[in-house]
């Protein structure tokens, strides 16, 4: 069952950039694995993958193929995913019913054909990737 999930335009653009610059074939998707971490925050791993893995469900989010494993689908029901770029935090955030949870995002899984993306590298290139003129 697919979650009732909202992805902001900024988060969708981040996902699109991860997939685009990952080196995986055209038509690949963004795989998001979410679990509950310490202090009730969400821990997340993401990767760009050519196809969903066994047990993943696929959603189309503004033209981005989003692959979600079962645990992620349960945790993300009713959640809004956003991308923030602040002096103290850069990455995806999850909000549910006025509760905002940050994630510890790490990308990539050591498997053949899975691109490893360092979220810090994406953040440093934000002006070029996101059309943002901030200094």
PEBEL-V408389 format. One line per field, one symbol per residue. psi: psi as a letter, one per 30 degrees, with the letter a starting at -180 (. if undefined). A space follows every 50 residues. Layout:
BEGIN
psi->???
END
This chain:
BEGIN
psi->kkljkkkleeeeeeeeeeeegfgllkglljkjjklkalhglkkkkllkke lllkfkkkkjjhgkjkkkleeeeefgkgkkklkkjlffkkaklkkkhgjk klljkklkkikkgkkkkjfeeeefgeeeeggkgk.
END
